[in-house]
Amino acid sequence: MPNKINRFLIAAAILLAAVILLGFAVVAGWTQAIDLRISTDLVLHVGKSDPAFIAFMQGASWIGGGAARWVIVIGLTALVWRLCGQRCAVALAGASLLSNLVSSLLKMAFGVARPDLIPHLDHQTSFSYPSGHATSAAVVYLMLAWLVPPRWRRAAWSLAGVMIVLNGTSRMMLGVHWASDIVGGTMLGTAFALLGAAWVRRGRPAT
């Protein structure tokens, strides 16, 4: 068990360092060309793109941020408490809160502007890097996959993959995030999920 905990902590540290390094690369303009290419290919255009598809992507984005995000976190925390115990629930809630706080601080520190290729198709109020939506999707659904009972784990991992990809893609398609924002947010959320999982494992008796 200690070896696995140490691996989780090392992986989390590497991911956090990668988030910082990517942020500096974004500010320096090193990701600009690839970000622009990806966004140009993905963004949806009112009047050209299917309105139903735009609405679907707006819905996918909505559940990953704002009040909807915290309703989901509260609901999943209650579920995890029932399935895994109090320590698991505290880990999920704590990792979600801390990762969003760090995401907000990094946004202010790097000050990266939002894409301006199209009028934004979703509400946004802060800087771009790293994506808070991507951070939340990664930390919440990865932790859920780690914490549910083994018989549910395959379905939980599938859900995590779908939600992370769908949420990140929706943010780029709606014109409110660059690809680098999504990568940075996903790494940040994964790092905090690893920290939360390590904390849960540390509290379990050795076998």
Sequence and secondary structure as in RCSB ss.txt:
>XXXX:A:sequence
MPNKINRFLIAAAILLAAVILLGFAVVAGWTQAIDLRISTDLVLHVGKSDPAFIAFMQGASWIGGGAARWVIVIG
LTALVWRLCGQRCAVALAGASLLSNLVSSLLKMAFGVARPDLIPHLDHQTSFSYPSGHATSAAVVYLMLAWLVPP
RWRRAAWSLAGVMIVLNGTSRMMLGVHWASDIVGGTMLGTAFALLGAAWVRRGRPAT
>XXXX:A:secstr
 HHHHHHHHHHHHHHHHHHHHHHHHHHHTTTHHHHHHHHHHH   TTTS HHHHHHHHHHHHTTSHHHHHHHHHH
HHHHHHHHH HHHHHHHHHHHHHHHHHHHHHHHHH      SS  SS   S  SS HHHHHHHHHHHHHHHHS H
HHHHHHHHHHHHHHHHHHHHHHHTTS  HHHHHHHHHHHHHHHHHHHHHHHHTS   
